[in-house]
Amino acid sequence: MAQKTNSRMSSLEKGLYLLTIFSRVPYKFTISQLEQISNFNRTTIYRILTTLVQTGMLIKDEQSKIYKMGPMSYHLGNIYLSNANYKDSILNILEEISKESAESVGIAHRVGNKVVSLFEVETYQIIKINDQPGTFYPMNRGCYGKCLMAYHDPMVVEKLLDVATFEKVAPNTLTDKESILKEYTRIREQGYVESVDEVASYICAVGLPLRNPDNRVENVVAISFFRQDDYLEKLERMKAILYKYQPELEKFIV
C-alpha cells in the first residue's frame, strides 16, 4: 500500500492503511503523528479517524487527543484467533490451569470502556459455561466486567454508571450504582473478584487482576464452574490455582 501514491488510494485503502499504523510501536498516535507517517492531509485523517472511532475500531483519549485500537478491533482479532485455532504462551498457561482445576478458564481485556474476552478454555466442561472469545461483558456482573471496571478510571466509571441501566438476570445480579461501586471497592481491597449467581443461577466464578509492566490492570483471568454445596471451599481452591499461575501470566501481559 505504501507503494501507491496518495492521490490514487481510495478512501477505503486510506482507512485500512491508517489502521495498520496502529500495529506499530507505540500503538497509539496523535493526528500530527499520523500525518507525518502517512503523508495524508490532516482533514482526510480526521475524517477517517472519526469514522473509525464511531465504529469502535479506534478509541480517542479526549484529553491527550491520542488514538489507539478500539474494542471492535479486539473483537475482530479474537474471531481471527478463534478461527485460526491460535496457540501461544498465554493459551498454553490457561490450558494448564484448566487441566489442574478441571474447570473453564479464560482471560478478558478492557479496551477503553469495553470489556472483551480474549481466550477461553473449556476442555473439562460437559455443558458450556464460557462465551466465545471476542464477546463483550457488562460492568455490573461476572468476574470479567466487575474486575476490570473496578480498576478503571473512577471518574469514567462514575459517568458510565450514571447513565447505565442494568437488568437483574440472576438472583445476585447487581443493578444499582451504590452496590456496584461498593463491590468495586471490595475487589480492589481484597485483590480478587468473585461471582456467585450473578450471571446465571448456579454459576460461580473467581478471578484475579493481571497487571502489565506499568502496573495497570487491563486484563483479568477467571475460572468458572457450576455451584454445588461445597462452592465456598471450591472458590478458595480455584483462587489458589489462579494465584499459582498469576506471575507466569503477567510475564506475557503488555
C-alpha positions in Angstrom: 0.0 0.0 0.0 2.9 2.3 0.7 3.9 2.0 -3.0 0.7 3.5 -4.1 0.5 7.3 -4.3 -1.9 9.1 -2.0 -3.9 10.5 -4.9 -4.6 7.0 -6.3 -5.6 5.5 -3.0 -9.4 5.1 -2.4 -10.9 6.2 0.9 -11.1 2.6 2.0 -7.4 2.0 1.3 -6.5 5.1 3.2 -8.6 4.0 6.2 -7.1 0.5 6.2 -3.6 1.9 5.9 -4.2 4.2 8.9 -5.4 1.1 10.8 -2.1 -0.7 10.0 -0.1 2.1 11.5 -1.7 1.3 14.9 0.1 -2.1 14.8 3.4 -0.3 15.2 5.1 0.7 18.5 3.9 2.6 20.5 0.4 1.5 19.2 -1.1 4.9 19.8 -0.8 8.1 17.8 -2.0 11.8 17.5 -3.3 13.2 14.3 0.0 15.0 13.8 2.0 11.8 14.1 -0.3 10.0 11.7 0.1 12.9 9.3 3.9 12.6 9.3 3.7 8.8 8.9 1.1 8.6 6.2 1.6 11.9 4.3 -2.2 12.2 4.1 -3.7 15.6 4.7 -5.0 16.5 8.1 -8.6 16.8 7.0 -8.6 13.3 5.4 -7.0 11.8 8.5 -9.5 13.5 10.9 -12.5 12.3 8.7 -11.2 8.7 8.7 -10.4 8.7 12.4 -13.9 10.0 13.2 -15.5 7.1 11.3 -13.1 4.5 12.9 -13.9 5.8 16.4 -17.7 5.7 15.7 -17.4 2.1 14.6 -15.3 1.1 17.6 -12.2 0.3 15.5 -10.3 3.1 17.4 -10.8 5.0 20.6 -9.8 8.5 21.3 -8.5 10.0 24.6 -10.2 13.4 24.7 -7.6 14.9 27.0 -4.4 13.8 25.2 -6.0 13.6 21.7 -4.3 10.2 21.3 -5.9 7.5 19.3 -5.4 3.7 19.8 -7.0 0.4 18.8 -10.7 0.1 20.0 -12.9 -2.7 21.2 -14.1 -3.7 17.7 -10.5 -4.3 16.6 -10.1 -6.6 19.5 -13.4 -8.3 18.7 -12.3 -9.0 15.1 -8.9 -10.0 16.1 -10.2 -12.6 18.6 -12.5 -14.0 16.0 -9.5 -14.5 13.8 -7.6 -16.1 16.7 -10.5 -18.4 17.3 -10.9 -19.4 13.7 -7.2 -20.0 13.3 -7.1 -22.2 16.4 -4.4 -19.9 17.7 -2.0 -21.2 20.3 0.5 -19.1 22.2 2.1 -18.9 25.6 -0.9 -17.4 27.3 -3.3 -20.0 25.9 -0.9 -22.8 27.0 -0.9 -21.5 30.5 -4.7 -21.3 30.5 -4.8 -24.9 29.4 -2.6 -25.9 32.3 -5.0 -24.0 34.7 -8.0 -25.8 33.1 -6.3 -29.1 33.5 -5.4 -28.5 37.2 -8.8 -27.1 38.1 -10.9 -29.3 35.8 -13.0 -26.2 35.1 -13.4 -23.5 32.5 -10.9 -20.7 32.5 -10.4 -17.5 30.4 -8.9 -14.1 30.1 -10.7 -10.8 29.3 -9.3 -7.4 28.4 -10.5 -3.9 28.9 -10.1 -1.5 26.0 -11.5 1.9 26.6 -14.8 1.4 28.4 -15.4 -2.1 26.9 -14.6 -5.5 28.4 -14.0 -8.2 25.8 -12.9 -11.9 26.3 -9.6 -12.8 24.7 -9.1 -16.5 25.5 -11.5 -19.2 26.7 -10.6 -22.8 27.6 -13.4 -25.2 28.4 -11.8 -28.6 27.9 -13.4 -30.2 31.0 -16.9 -28.9 30.9 -19.7 -31.2 29.7 -22.0 -28.2 29.5 -20.6 -25.0 28.0 -20.3 -22.1 30.5 -18.0 -19.5 28.9 -18.7 -17.4 25.8 -16.7 -17.3 22.6 -13.5 -15.1 22.6 -14.5 -11.6 21.4 -17.6 -11.5 23.5 -18.3 -8.2 25.3 -19.2 -8.2 29.0 -21.2 -5.8 31.2 -19.7 -3.8 34.1 -22.2 -4.9 36.7 -21.9 -8.7 36.8 -19.5 -11.5 36.5 -15.7 -11.6 37.1 -14.6 -10.0 33.9 -16.7 -6.9 33.9 -16.6 -6.2 37.6 -12.9 -6.7 38.0 -11.7 -4.6 35.0 -14.1 -1.8 35.8 -13.0 -1.8 39.5 -9.5 -0.9 38.3 -10.7 1.6 35.6 -10.6 5.4 36.0 -13.0 6.2 38.9 -14.3 9.3 37.2 -15.1 7.5 34.0 -16.8 4.7 35.9 -19.0 7.1 37.8 -20.1 8.7 34.5 -20.8 5.3 32.9 -22.9 4.2 35.9 -24.9 7.4 36.0 -26.3 6.7 32.5 -26.4 2.9 32.6 -29.4 0.7 33.5 -29.0 -3.0 34.3 -31.3 -5.9 34.1 -31.4 -8.4 37.0 -30.7 -11.5 35.0 -29.9 -13.8 38.1 -30.6 -13.8 41.8 -27.4 -11.8 42.7 -27.0 -9.5 39.8 -26.0 -6.0 40.9 -28.2 -3.4 39.4 -27.8 -0.1 41.4 -24.8 2.2 41.3 -24.1 2.2 45.1 -23.9 -1.6 45.2 -21.7 -1.8 42.2 -19.3 0.8 43.5 -19.2 -0.9 46.8 -18.3 -4.2 45.0 -15.5 -2.4 43.1 -14.0 -1.2 46.3 -14.1 -4.7 47.8 -12.4 -6.1 44.7 -9.6 -3.6 44.9 -9.1 -4.1 48.6 -9.1 -7.9 48.5 -7.2 -8.2 45.2 -9.6 -10.7 43.6 -13.1 -11.0 42.3 -15.9 -13.5 42.9 -19.2 -14.0 41.2 -22.0 -16.3 42.6 -25.4 -16.4 40.8 -24.8 -13.1 39.2 -24.6 -14.1 35.5 -27.0 -17.0 35.9 -28.3 -19.3 38.6 -25.8 -21.9 39.8 -22.8 -20.3 38.0 -19.8 -19.4 40.2 -16.5 -17.8 39.2 -13.4 -16.4 40.8 -10.8 -14.2 39.1 -7.5 -12.3 39.6 -6.4 -9.0 38.0 -3.4 -9.2 35.8 -1.0 -6.2 35.9 1.0 -5.0 32.9 4.6 -3.7 33.2 3.5 -0.2 34.2 1.2 -1.7 36.9 -2.1 -1.0 35.2 -4.9 -3.6 35.3 -6.5 -4.1 31.9 -6.7 -7.9 32.0 -8.3 -10.5 34.3 -8.1 -14.3 34.4 -11.0 -16.2 35.9 -12.2 -19.8 36.5 -16.0 -20.6 36.3 -17.9 -23.6 37.5 -21.4 -24.9 38.5 -22.3 -24.1 42.1 -22.7 -27.1 44.4 -22.9 -27.5 48.2 -19.1 -27.1 48.6 -18.9 -24.0 46.3 -17.3 -21.8 49.0 -14.4 -24.2 49.5 -14.1 -24.6 45.8 -13.8 -20.9 45.3 -10.8 -20.9 47.6 -9.2 -23.9 45.8 -9.7 -22.2 42.4 -8.4 -18.9 43.7 -5.2 -20.7 44.9 -4.7 -22.2 41.5 -5.0 -18.7 39.9 -2.5 -17.2 42.3 -0.1 -20.0 41.4 -0.2 -19.1 37.7 -0.7 -15.3 38.1 3.0 -14.3 37.9 3.6 -16.5 34.8 0.6 -15.0 33.0 1.7 -11.4 33.9 5.0 -12.1 32.0 3.0 -12.0 28.8 0.7 -9.1 29.6 1.7 -5.9 27.7 
